[in-house]
Amino acid sequence: MSRFLGAIRQLGYVVDDIEAAMAHWHSVMGVGPWFYNPKVPIEDYRYDGQPYDVHNAVALANSGPLQVELIEIRNDAPSMYRDFLRAGHSGLQHVAYWTQAYDADLARMEAEGFRQKMSGKVGANGRFVYFDREAHPGTVIELSEVVGPKGRLFDIIRAAAEEWDGSDPVRPFPDLSRL
């Protein structure tokens, strides 16, 4: 467990082909079902404090309490994902800690010297921030707010994995505005 934020709740992989990655994870790793969104509706996105319009495809599935996120960038907007690929990497890019006390946890991380590099929001109460203190590939830290619709989505994904029989391995994201 992190001395700052508790247990790691998500592993985030940056991939070149999200459909092939989902197929590998469900057929070889036995993880699923995958909830797939070909264009995540990110609001208030910032990279180094500047706003950009990003287009990322994302797929989420759980293995027990741990969520796996697959990310494919689909435009050239500045992002830590793009930086990761341009550095010649693919695979594990970040670990995420989930919080219901986003402002307090963000303040705690900043007091520890962590600086915001990339941030945004997915749905109401779905803020996220990535910090710039990566020591080696795969060690970027994300703080993710999981209350509101995003929190309910994550509950749906976890419950689906608990009951998954291997059928219907790729499913669409539910509409966040209806959760």
C-alpha positions in Angstrom: 0.0 0.0 0.0 1.1 3.5 -0.7 1.9 5.5 2.4 0.2 8.4 0.7 -3.0 7.0 -0.9 -3.6 3.4 0.1 -3.9 0.5 -2.3 -3.2 0.7 -6.0 -6.6 0.3 -7.7 -5.7 0.4 -11.4 -2.9 -0.4 -13.8 -2.9 1.7 -16.9 -1.4 0.3 -20.1 -0.7 2.5 -23.2 -1.1 0.3 -26.3 -0.8 0.8 -30.1 -3.9 -1.3 -30.9 -6.6 -1.4 -28.2 -8.7 -4.0 -30.0 -5.8 -6.4 -30.1 -4.9 -5.6 -26.5 -8.4 -6.4 -25.3 -8.3 -9.7 -27.3 -5.0 -10.7 -25.7 -6.2 -9.8 -22.2 -9.5 -11.8 -22.5 -8.2 -14.8 -24.5 -4.7 -15.2 -23.0 -5.0 -13.6 -19.5 -8.7 -14.5 -18.9 -9.6 -11.0 -17.8 -12.9 -9.4 -18.7 -15.4 -8.3 -19.7 -13.9 -5.2 -21.2 -16.0 -2.0 -21.2 -14.8 -0.1 -24.3 -15.1 3.6 -25.2 -13.6 4.6 -28.6 -13.6 8.3 -27.5 -13.6 9.1 -23.8 -15.4 12.4 -23.1 -12.6 14.2 -21.2 -13.5 17.7 -20.0 -11.2 20.4 -18.7 -8.1 18.5 -20.0 -4.8 20.1 -19.3 -1.2 19.1 -20.0 1.5 21.3 -18.4 -1.3 23.7 -17.5 -2.4 24.2 -21.1 -5.8 23.1 -22.5 -5.9 20.6 -25.4 -8.5 18.5 -27.1 -7.5 14.9 -26.7 -9.0 11.8 -28.4 -8.3 8.6 -26.4 -9.9 5.2 -26.7 -10.1 3.4 -23.3 -11.1 -0.1 -22.2 -11.6 -1.1 -18.6 -11.8 -4.5 -16.9 -11.2 -5.9 -13.5 -9.2 -8.8 -12.1 -10.5 -9.1 -8.6 -10.3 -5.6 -7.0 -7.6 -4.4 -9.4 -8.8 -2.6 -12.5 -6.8 -2.8 -15.8 -7.0 0.1 -18.2 -6.0 0.0 -21.8 -5.4 3.3 -23.5 -4.9 4.1 -27.2 -4.2 7.7 -28.2 -6.0 8.7 -31.4 -4.7 12.2 -32.0 -1.4 14.0 -31.5 -2.5 16.2 -28.5 0.2 16.5 -25.9 -0.2 13.9 -23.1 1.8 11.7 -20.9 0.6 8.8 -23.0 2.1 10.4 -26.1 5.3 11.1 -24.3 5.5 7.5 -23.2 5.1 6.2 -26.7 7.5 8.7 -28.2 10.1 7.5 -25.6 9.9 4.1 -27.2 7.7 2.5 -24.5 4.5 0.6 -24.6 2.7 -1.3 -21.8 2.4 -0.2 -18.2 2.4 3.6 -18.0 0.7 4.4 -14.7 -0.7 3.2 -11.5 -3.9 4.8 -10.1 -5.1 5.4 -6.6 -8.8 6.1 -6.2 -10.2 8.6 -3.8 -13.5 10.0 -2.6 -11.5 12.9 -1.0 -9.9 14.3 -4.1 -9.1 17.8 -2.9 -7.5 16.6 0.4 -5.5 13.9 -1.4 -4.3 16.2 -4.1 -3.2 18.7 -1.5 -1.4 15.9 0.4 0.5 14.9 -2.8 1.4 18.4 -3.7 2.7 18.9 -0.1 4.9 15.9 -0.7 6.4 17.6 -3.7 4.4 16.0 -6.5 3.5 18.3 -9.4 0.5 18.1 -11.7 1.5 17.2 -15.2 -1.8 16.1 -16.8 -5.4 16.5 -15.6 -9.0 16.5 -16.6 -12.5 15.2 -15.7 -14.7 12.3 -16.9 -18.2 13.0 -15.8 -19.4 14.8 -12.7 -17.1 14.2 -9.8 -14.7 12.3 -12.1 -11.5 14.4 -11.8 -8.1 12.9 -12.4 -4.5 14.1 -12.2 -1.2 12.5 -13.2 1.9 13.6 -11.4 5.3 14.2 -13.0 7.6 12.2 -10.7 8.1 9.1 -12.8 11.2 7.2 -11.8 11.2 4.7 -14.6 8.6 3.6 -17.2 5.3 2.5 -15.6 5.6 4.5 -12.4 3.5 7.5 -13.2 1.0 8.1 -10.4 -2.6 9.0 -11.2 -5.1 10.2 -8.5 -8.6 9.5 -9.7 -11.8 10.7 -8.1 -14.4 7.9 -8.0 -17.6 9.4 -6.7 -20.6 10.1 -8.9 -21.0 8.5 -12.3 -17.4 7.4 -12.7 -17.5 5.7 -9.3 -20.8 3.9 -10.3 -19.2 2.9 -13.7 -16.3 1.3 -11.8 -18.7 -0.6 -9.6 -20.5 -1.9 -12.7 -17.2 -3.0 -14.2 -16.0 -4.8 -11.0 -19.4 -6.6 -10.6 -19.4 -7.7 -14.2 -15.9 -9.2 -13.8 -17.0 -11.1 -10.7 -19.8 -12.9 -12.6 -18.1 -13.1 -16.0 -18.3 -16.5 -17.7 -16.1 -15.5 -20.7 -19.0 -14.6 -23.0 -19.5 -11.1 -24.5 -15.9 -10.1 -23.8 -16.1 -6.5 -25.2 -19.0 -4.2 -24.1 -19.8 -0.5 -24.7 -19.4 2.0 -21.9 -22.7 2.9 -20.3 -23.7 6.5 -20.8 -22.2 8.3 -17.8 -25.0 10.9 -17.8 -27.4 8.1 -16.9 -25.4 6.6 -14.0 
